[in-house]
Amino acid sequence: MLSPMQQTAATATDIWNDSAAVDELVKATKFTAAGPLVEARTRELLNGLARSLQSRGIDANAYLQLTGQ
């Protein structure tokens, strides 16, 4: 059984890997987007991340520290 800190680190790693995969896909498209649509989607993604962390009982500040952001 993992300690709470190990669980937090494992979850943060999973989220980080998912995020990195999306970043690579975006880079591969060589598409540049800008404007209100991008800003709205960015807000959606950040809110989704915050909800995901909260549902797992992970403090957002702890997540950012663990991921070096």
DRENVO-724148 format. One line per field, with one value per atom (N, C-alpha, C): residue number from 1; residue in three letters; atom name; y, z, x. Coordinates in Angstrom, 1 decimal, always signed. Atoms other than C-alpha are relative to their C-alpha. Last residue first. Layout:
! residues N
k: (NUM,...)
r: (ALA,...)
a: (CA,...)
yy: (Y,...)
zz: (Z,...)
xx: (X,...)
END
This chain:
! residues 69
k: (69,69,69,68,68,68,67,67,67,66,66,66,65,65,65,64,64,64,63,63,63,62,62,62,61,61,61,60,60,60,59,59,59,58,58,58,57,57,57,56,56,56,55,55,55,54,54,54,53,53,53,52,52,52,51,51,51,50,50,50,49,49,49,48,48,48,47,47,47,46,46,46,45,45,45,44,44,44,43,43,43,42,42,42,41,41,41,40,40,40,39,39,39,38,38,38,37,37,37,36,36,36,35,35,35,34,34,34,33,33,33,32,32,32,31,31,31,30,30,30,29,29,29,28,28,28,27,27,27,26,26,26,25,25,25,24,24,24,23,23,23,22,22,22,21,21,21,20,20,20,19,19,19,18,18,18,17,17,17,16,16,16,15,15,15,14,14,14,13,13,13,12,12,12,11,11,11,10,10,10,9,9,9,8,8,8,7,7,7,6,6,6,5,5,5,4,4,4,3,3,3,2,2,2,1,1,1)
r: (GLN,GLN,GLN,GLY,GLY,GLY,THR,THR,THR,LEU,LEU,LEU,GLN,GLN,GLN,LEU,LEU,LEU,TYR,TYR,TYR,ALA,ALA,ALA,ASN,ASN,ASN,ALA,ALA,ALA,ASP,ASP,ASP,ILE,ILE,ILE,GLY,GLY,GLY,ARG,ARG,ARG,SER,SER,SER,GLN,GLN,GLN,LEU,LEU,LEU,SER,SER,SER,ARG,ARG,ARG,ALA,ALA,ALA,LEU,LEU,LEU,GLY,GLY,GLY,ASN,ASN,ASN,LEU,LEU,LEU,LEU,LEU,LEU,GLU,GLU,GLU,ARG,ARG,ARG,THR,THR,THR,ARG,ARG,ARG,ALA,ALA,ALA,GLU,GLU,GLU,VAL,VAL,VAL,LEU,LEU,LEU,PRO,PRO,PRO,GLY,GLY,GLY,ALA,ALA,ALA,ALA,ALA,ALA,THR,THR,THR,PHE,PHE,PHE,LYS,LYS,LYS,THR,THR,THR,ALA,ALA,ALA,LYS,LYS,LYS,VAL,VAL,VAL,LEU,LEU,LEU,GLU,GLU,GLU,ASP,ASP,ASP,VAL,VAL,VAL,ALA,ALA,ALA,ALA,ALA,ALA,SER,SER,SER,ASP,ASP,ASP,ASN,ASN,ASN,TRP,TRP,TRP,ILE,ILE,ILE,ASP,ASP,ASP,THR,THR,THR,ALA,ALA,ALA,THR,THR,THR,ALA,ALA,ALA,ALA,ALA,ALA,THR,THR,THR,GLN,GLN,GLN,GLN,GLN,GLN,MET,MET,MET,PRO,PRO,PRO,SER,SER,SER,LEU,LEU,LEU,MET,MET,MET)
a: (N,CA,C,N,CA,C,N,CA,C,N,CA,C,N,CA,C,N,CA,C,N,CA,C,N,CA,C,N,CA,C,N,CA,C,N,CA,C,N,CA,C,N,CA,C,N,CA,C,N,CA,C,N,CA,C,N,CA,C,N,CA,C,N,CA,C,N,CA,C,N,CA,C,N,CA,C,N,CA,C,N,CA,C,N,CA,C,N,CA,C,N,CA,C,N,CA,C,N,CA,C,N,CA,C,N,CA,C,N,CA,C,N,CA,C,N,CA,C,N,CA,C,N,CA,C,N,CA,C,N,CA,C,N,CA,C,N,CA,C,N,CA,C,N,CA,C,N,CA,C,N,CA,C,N,CA,C,N,CA,C,N,CA,C,N,CA,C,N,CA,C,N,CA,C,N,CA,C,N,CA,C,N,CA,C,N,CA,C,N,CA,C,N,CA,C,N,CA,C,N,CA,C,N,CA,C,N,CA,C,N,CA,C,N,CA,C,N,CA,C,N,CA,C,N,CA,C,N,CA,C,N,CA,C,N,CA,C,N,CA,C)
yy: (-1.1,+24.3,+1.1,-1.0,+21.7,+1.2,+0.0,+18.8,+1.1,+1.3,+18.1,-0.1,+0.2,+21.8,-1.4,-0.9,+22.3,-0.1,+0.5,+19.3,+0.8,+1.1,+20.5,-0.6,-0.5,+23.9,-1.2,-0.5,+22.2,+0.5,-1.4,+20.2,+0.5,-0.5,+16.6,+1.5,-0.5,+15.0,+0.6,+1.0,+13.0,+0.4,+1.3,+14.9,-1.1,-0.1,+18.2,-1.4,+0.1,+17.2,+0.0,+1.3,+16.4,-0.1,+1.0,+19.5,-1.4,-0.3,+21.7,-0.9,+0.4,+20.0,+0.2,+1.4,+20.5,-0.6,+0.3,+24.2,-1.5,-0.3,+24.5,-0.3,+1.0,+22.8,+0.2,+1.3,+24.9,-1.1,-0.1,+28.1,-1.3,+0.0,+27.1,+0.0,+1.4,+26.3,-0.1,+0.7,+29.8,-1.5,-0.4,+31.5,-0.8,+0.6,+29.5,+0.3,+1.4,+30.5,-0.8,+0.3,+34.1,-1.5,-0.6,+34.4,-0.5,-1.2,+32.4,+0.5,-0.5,+29.1,+1.2,-1.1,+28.0,+0.6,-0.9,+24.6,+1.1,-1.3,+22.7,+1.0,-0.5,+19.5,+1.3,+0.7,+17.7,+0.6,-0.3,+20.3,-0.6,-1.4,+19.9,+0.4,+0.0,+16.1,+1.4,+0.5,+16.6,-0.1,-1.0,+18.9,-0.5,-1.0,+16.4,+1.0,+0.7,+13.6,+1.0,+0.1,+15.9,-0.6,-1.3,+16.6,+0.1,-0.3,+12.9,+1.4,+0.8,+12.3,+0.3,-0.7,+15.2,-0.8,-1.2,+13.8,+0.7,+0.4,+10.3,+1.3,+0.5,+11.8,-0.4,-1.2,+13.9,-0.5,-0.6,+10.7,+1.2,+0.9,+8.8,+0.7,-0.1,+11.7,-0.9,-1.3,+12.0,+0.1,+0.0,+8.3,+1.3,+0.8,+8.3,+0.0,-0.8,+11.2,-0.7,-1.1,+9.4,+0.8,-1.1,+6.3,+1.1,-1.3,+3.5,+0.9,-1.2,+0.0,+1.2)
zz: (+0.7,-12.0,+0.9,+0.3,-10.7,-0.7,+1.5,-11.0,-0.4,+0.5,-7.3,-1.4,-0.5,-6.4,-0.5,+0.7,-8.7,+0.5,+1.3,-7.3,-0.8,-0.2,-3.7,-1.4,-0.2,-4.7,+0.2,+1.2,-6.2,+0.1,+0.0,-3.1,-1.3,+0.1,-3.9,-0.1,-1.3,-2.6,+0.0,-0.5,-5.7,+1.3,-0.2,-6.5,+0.5,-1.2,-5.9,+0.3,-1.2,-8.4,+1.3,+0.0,-11.1,+1.3,-0.4,-10.4,+0.2,-1.4,-10.6,+0.5,-0.8,-13.8,+1.5,+0.0,-15.3,+0.8,-1.0,-14.3,+0.1,-1.4,-16.0,+1.0,-0.3,-19.2,+1.5,-0.1,-19.4,+0.5,-1.3,-18.8,+0.3,-1.1,-21.6,+1.3,-0.1,-23.9,+1.1,-0.6,-23.2,+0.2,-1.4,-23.9,+0.7,-0.7,-27.1,+1.4,-0.1,-28.3,+0.7,-1.1,-27.4,+0.1,-0.1,-29.6,+1.1,-0.9,-30.8,+0.1,-0.3,-32.5,+0.9,-1.0,-34.2,+0.1,+0.1,-35.9,+1.1,+0.6,-36.4,-0.2,+1.0,-35.8,-0.6,+1.3,-34.2,-1.0,+0.8,-31.5,-1.3,+0.5,-30.4,-0.8,+1.1,-30.2,-0.6,+1.2,-28.1,-1.2,+0.5,-25.7,-1.2,+0.8,-25.4,-0.5,+1.2,-24.4,-0.9,+0.9,-21.9,-1.3,+0.5,-20.3,-1.0,+1.0,-20.0,-0.6,+1.2,-18.5,-1.0,+0.7,-15.9,-1.4,+0.6,-14.9,-0.8,+1.1,-14.4,-0.7,+1.1,-12.5,-1.1,+0.7,-10.3,-1.2,+0.8,-9.5,-0.7,+1.1,-8.5,-0.9,+1.0,-6.4,-1.2,+0.6,-4.6,-1.1,+0.9,-4.0,-0.7,+1.2,-2.7,-1.0,+0.9,-0.4,-1.2,+0.7,+0.9,-0.9,-1.0,+1.6,-0.8,+0.1,-0.9,+1.1,+0.0,+0.0,+0.0)
xx: (+0.6,+6.0,-0.4,-1.0,+8.4,-0.6,-0.3,+6.0,+0.9,-0.5,+6.0,+0.4,-1.3,+5.7,+0.6,-0.9,+2.8,+1.4,-0.1,+1.0,+1.0,-0.9,+1.6,+0.3,-1.4,+0.2,+1.0,-0.5,-2.9,+1.4,+0.0,-3.6,+0.7,-1.3,-4.4,+0.0,-0.5,-7.5,+1.4,-1.0,-8.1,+0.6,+0.7,-11.3,+0.9,+0.9,-9.4,-0.7,-0.9,-6.6,-0.9,-0.6,-9.2,+0.9,+1.0,-11.2,+0.6,+0.3,-8.1,-1.0,-1.1,-7.0,-0.3,+0.0,-10.4,+1.1,+1.1,-10.4,-0.1,-0.5,-7.0,-1.1,-1.0,-8.3,+0.6,+0.6,-11.4,+1.0,+0.8,-9.5,-0.6,-1.0,-7.1,-0.6,-0.4,-10.1,+1.1,+1.1,-11.5,+0.4,+0.1,-8.2,-1.1,-1.1,-7.8,+0.0,+0.2,-11.2,+1.1,+0.9,-10.6,-0.3,+1.3,-7.6,-0.8,+0.0,-4.7,-1.4,+1.3,-3.8,+0.1,-0.1,-0.6,-1.4,+1.1,-0.6,+0.1,-0.6,+2.6,-1.1,+1.0,+0.5,+0.6,-0.1,+3.5,-1.0,-1.2,+3.8,+0.1,+0.2,+0.2,+1.2,+1.0,+0.7,-0.2,-0.7,+3.8,-0.9,-1.0,+2.0,+0.7,+0.9,-0.9,+1.0,+0.4,+1.7,-0.9,-1.2,+3.3,-0.4,-0.2,-0.1,+1.2,+1.1,-0.9,+0.2,-0.2,+2.6,-1.1,-1.1,+2.1,+0.3,+0.5,-1.3,+1.1,+0.9,+0.2,-0.6,-0.8,+3.2,-0.9,-0.6,+0.9,+0.8,+1.1,-1.1,+0.5,+0.4,+2.0,-1.1,-1.0,+3.3,-0.3,+0.0,+0.0,+1.1,+1.1,-0.1,-0.1,-0.3,+3.4,-1.1,-1.0,+2.6,+0.3,+0.6,-0.5,+0.9,+0.3,+1.6,-0.8,-0.8,+1.3,-0.4,+0.8,+0.0,+0.9)
END
